[in-house]
């Protein structure tokens, strides 16, 4: 792989400092070997030059909450789709995500180890994956596909090889299910600590799992060299239970209260807000056959969600970008930055949340999240200056070049 030299762009390195003009980034193989002024680097004449054409050079962006094996579809379509077809669909979702400038993701349930291996081995194109395999949920809770008709219809198939069912009740069942997820390749454990918008038999404010059950999940993760736990947690009591149990990140956080914020600050807990999720439910409800219950709950939570985000942000809670992609179309992820900006963040802060802080949330800060010497060469070049128009990142045509591990995955220049 030839040495690549990126020039003629505004450098936003992910650390949150002032953007710098007239800088170059040099990539050798999979790593960044130089950033700085062009005069400070001795060229050989053999470099492959990538001209940013006055655009902005960013670190590869990171989405810490996605579902790569799904895009929500009507029940009738799910019932008539063969099981293995979802893998071919996922290949397209992964490609769309990467071409949107997302070079790493944390999958919040539904993607098995084979998909990660296919990406790593180069069989398919996609972002770097951190897997949770499947989410732990209580009987009758968010993630239990039981419907009011008495039939069971899960959003994604589970219980097949490599994808254990996540249903569990009581400390010992919870312990065993956590171990099953770890055995299946989970790099982070996902738990549903409250009800949710898309589930038919609960509500976002319903609390799921006892304090003791949540603590057991965290304990089992620690036994495996510090595997972290991410909690779908929307109601205030469920959020507080999760934080007290030592859970690493709160997903959604729709009804955060002041006590929850204090606990998160004390424990260094991350918030992954996914502001886009309920917005997308309302936008696509008719097209994809969202249940009426999901539409009504989305209408109910959108403003509270925004207010909770703003309150947590102003208090100094660590915020990592996440979208719940799969609820909406993959490749539309960067709309989230505009929503975060609308709720109080500066454009630069939304970029840091999507790069440096997101990498820290995933435990990958030593290799990703910023453009620095020695880090992996995940780099995105975008048209114009997103600090002047953060909403421009939502247009994939503005994502001009995507490098992952030093390999050009997209080039519109």
GUBAPA-321019 format. One record per residue (C-alpha): residue in three letters; x, y, z. Coordinates in steps of 0.001 Angstrom, whole numbers, plus 500000, padded with zeros to 6 digits. Example, Ala and Ser with C-alpha at 12.3 -4.5 7.8 and 13.67 -1.06 7.14 Angstrom:
Ala512300495500507800
Ser513670498940507140
***
This chain:
Unk500000500000500000
Unk501534503306498897
Unk502128506115501370
Unk499252508596501129
Unk499598512324501632
Unk496416514306502281
Unk496722518033501659
Unk494857521251500902
Unk492220520874503601
Unk491116522340506922
Unk492211519918509658
Unk489739519187512468
Unk491625516558514442
Unk488885515480516887
Unk490463516967520012
Unk488170520000520009
Unk490801522660519374
Unk490728525286516665
Unk490781523875513127
Unk494079524379511332
Unk494671525349507702
Unk497499524227505467
Unk498209521000507330
Unk498974517633505792
Unk498235514130507040
Unk500519511298505958
Unk499369507685506072
Unk501672504680505782
Unk499799501405505631
Unk497055501375508250
Unk498494504150510421
Unk498945507905510538
Unk502658508705510529
Unk502637512500510312
Unk500365515497510815
Unk501582519048510569
Unk502852521620508125
Unk503915520438504694
Unk507324522041505203
Unk507944519736508152
Unk507650516545506107
Unk510250515299503650
Unk508431513830500661
Unk509941511078498522
Unk507908511803495422
Unk506360508336495633
Unk503415509352497812
Unk499859509022496559
Unk498519512563496973
Unk494895513060498006
Unk493869516668497410
Unk491106517683499805
Unk490287520577497451
Unk489623523017500265
Unk487372520683502207
Unk487691519557505804
Unk489737516614507059
Unk488116514782509986
Unk488776511607511944
Unk486601508692510906
Unk483271509197512656
Unk481945506706515200
Unk478357505674515921
Unk478132503982519317
Unk474582502627518898
Unk473531500837515717
Unk471777497649514621
Unk473589496557511475
Unk471408493512510761
Unk468129495370510380
Unk466165498239508968
Unk462639498396510300
Unk460112496969507843
Unk456411496051507863
Unk455437492854509657
Unk454143491279506442
Unk457490491830504735
Unk459406490366507680
Unk457249487260507587
Unk457867486653503895
Unk461656487258504013
Unk463882484143504172
Unk466163483968507205
Unk469510484162505382
Unk468452487149503269
Unk469196489435506220
Unk472931488851505770
Unk472835490131502199
Unk470822493135503321
Unk473348493755506085
Unk476182493918503546
Unk474398496872501955
Unk473723498507505335
Unk477388498196506273
Unk478521499710502979
Unk476058502616503299
Unk477251503301506834
Unk480913503374505827
Unk480250505616502845
Unk478456508059505161
Unk481785508569506952
Unk481135506203509861
Unk484248504045510132
Unk483481502378513487
Unk480273501285515195
Unk479105499643518388
Unk476355497207517474
Unk473632497268520114
Unk472155493852519293
Unk471516491575516354
Unk474902491243514652
Unk476828488023515155
Unk480507487194515044
Unk480403485998511438
Unk479490489468510176
Unk482406491018512055
Unk484755488395510610
Unk483446489029507084
Unk484284492733507441
Unk487688492102509010
Unk488617489547506350
Unk487578491913503556
Unk484721489794502222
Unk482383492766502609
Unk482923496480503065
Unk481886498058506330
Unk482859499926509476
Unk484882498398512292
Unk482466496566514604
Unk482203496197518355
Unk479538493570519103
Unk477020493045521885
Unk475490490005520090
Unk472020490214521711
Unk470425492236524498
Unk469355490848527851
Unk465685491501528552
Unk463022490379531013
Unk459934488392530113
Unk457380490946528961
Unk459956493690528655
Unk461572495658525857
Unk463075493063523541
Unk460459490391524264
Unk458660489904520942
Unk455413488818522584
Unk452486490764521091
Unk449008491457522468
Unk447689488845520027
Unk449625486218521949
Unk451995485644519055
Unk455741486294519256
Unk457312488489516586
Unk460849489624517324
Unk462423492486515370
Unk465294490147514544
Unk465580486358514661
Unk467340485013517734
Unk468073481652519240
Unk470025480488516181
Unk473717479463516312
Unk475788482471517285
Unk472757484481518456
Unk471478483335521873
Unk468069484539523011
Unk468381487343525543
Unk465304486565527651
Unk466192485991531298
Unk464636486455534737
Unk466332486224538122
Unk469960486515539130
Unk471137483087538016
Unk469390483215534614
Unk470834486675534061
Unk474302485446534973
Unk474020482529532549
Unk472699484681529691
Unk475533487146530161
Unk477986484272529905
Unk476232483018526763
Unk476635486436525119
Unk480302486512526056
Unk480741482996524708
Unk479137484072521431
Unk481693486874521052
Unk480188489877522832
Unk482726492668523311
Unk480209494772525218
Unk477108493544527065
Unk473748495113526199
Unk470889495122528707
Unk467399496584528556
Unk467047498357531911
Unk463688499939531009
Unk460854499576528551
Unk461002501224525160
Unk459257503001522331
Unk459095500078519905
Unk457974497335522295
Unk454250496615522451
Unk453839495507526060
Unk455757498108528054
Unk456542501832528283
Unk459848503754528276
Unk459390504621531964
Unk458895501000533070
Unk461874499712535068
Unk463339496317534103
Unk465724494065536052
Unk466464494429539733
Unk469510496209541073
Unk471037492844541936
Unk470453491472538432
Unk472130494511536867
Unk475083494219539227
Unk475571490569538235
Unk475761491572534566
Unk478437494165535354
Unk480304491643537506
Unk480381489015534758
Unk481750491583532325
Unk484533492503534727
Unk485564488868534939
Unk486261488981531184
Unk489050491570531289
Unk486712494464531895
Unk483997493989529275
Unk481679497000529701
Unk477882497074529867
Unk475614499378527859
Unk472043499867529068
Unk468983500768527068
Unk467583503031529791
Unk464855505605529170
Unk462966506066532451
Unk464652507854535362
Unk464524504961537846
Unk465934502487535340
Unk468712504933534454
Unk469646505351538118
Unk469572501608538758
Unk471914501086535821
Unk474368503762536926
Unk474405502499540515
Unk475136498999539203
Unk478259500272537462
Unk476954500246533884
Unk479258502084531502
Unk476834503884529183
Unk473188504906529208
Unk471506504543525831
Unk468700507010524977
Unk468257508530528471
Unk464900510041527588
Unk463674510883531097
Unk466927511735532886
Unk466368513621536141
Unk468751515653538303
Unk469616512728540558
Unk470478510576537540
Unk472745513299536206
Unk474575513557539533
Unk475067509806539611
Unk476378509804536035
Unk478844512562536845
Unk480038510742539974
Unk480537507484538097
Unk481847508839534785
Unk478916507248532961
Unk478476508028529283
Unk475221509126527675
Unk474486507904524144
Unk471405509992523346
Unk470099508698519950
Unk467980511814519427
Unk467313510687515878
Unk465477507497516866
Unk462027508821517893
Unk462206511493515200
Unk462765508797512568
Unk459912506678513945
Unk457493509519513241
Unk458991510301509842
Unk458860506735508548
Unk455865505311510430
Unk453585504846507429
Unk456320503742505038
Unk457704500970507241
Unk454598499955509143
Unk455511501187512613
Unk452916500058515172
Unk450546502733516444
Unk451915502223519964
Unk455410503198518790
Unk454104506286517018
Unk452191507463520086
Unk455134506850522414
Unk457486508692520033
Unk455203511716520030
Unk455185511578523810
Unk458961511404524309
Unk460584513654521681
Unk460507516895523667
Unk461421515210526965
Unk464306513486525165
Unk465647516779523871
Unk465312518459527264
Unk467084515593529009
Unk469944515772526521
Unk470321519517527042
Unk470258519173530824
Unk472854516384530791
Unk475084518270528344
Unk475000521481530378
Unk475828519524533539
Unk478938518050531903
Unk477863514434531375
Unk480112512683528842
Unk478172512333525586
Unk479047509902522788
Unk477220510027519477
Unk474805507200518736
Unk471758506962516514
Unk469907503625516836
Unk470438503191513079
Unk468301500293511951
Unk465275502030513392
Unk466024504452510551
Unk468006503818507357
Unk471692503077507672
Unk473801505815506147
Unk471626508596507571
Unk473568508535510858
Unk475082512007510700
Unk471692513691511013
Unk472281513094514725
Unk474906515848514832
Unk472395518452513696
Unk469937517329516358
Unk472636517534519038
Unk473488521042517843
Unk469812522027517923
Unk469729520843521553
Unk472652522998522669
Unk475999521582521562
Unk478358523625519413
Unk479217522113516016
Unk482733521323517255
Unk481327519565520324
Unk479130517368518146
Unk482200516334516139
Unk484159515549519313
Unk481192513499520573
Unk481315511570517286
Unk485077510999517316
Unk487209511362520453
Unk484472510806523054
Unk482862507994521076
Unk486227506216520835
Unk486687506625524588
Unk483224505212525231
Unk484150502124523217
Unk487564501769524881
Unk489303502420521568
Unk490814505829522347
Unk494387504558522012
Unk493884503761518335
Unk490942505833517075
Unk488975509046517503
Unk491591511665516649
Unk493999512369513827
Unk497357511852515532
Unk500657510152514848
Unk500458506427515509
Unk496671506096515375
Unk494802504067512802
Unk494223505938509566
Unk490457506348509737
Unk490033509675507972
Unk487128511434506273
Unk487272514397503878
Unk484078516446503553
Unk483023519338501363
Unk483224522773502896
Unk483466523460506608
Unk480989521534508770
Unk481696523886511673
Unk479847526511509650
Unk477051524108508684
Unk476950520973510794
Unk473804519838508979
Unk475845519475505778
Unk477285516209507121
Unk473851514589506786
Unk474183514791502978
Unk476271511796501928
Unk477300513578498733
Unk479296515918500964
Unk481282512967502321
Unk483976513029499656
Unk486625510560500828
Unk486566507810503444
Unk489703505987504589
Unk489528503075507005
Unk492786501502508163
Unk494486503567505465
Unk492433502017502665
Unk490329504302500484
Unk486758503058500824
Unk485098505982499040
Unk486484508690496772
Unk484304511294495049
Unk487136513755494407
***
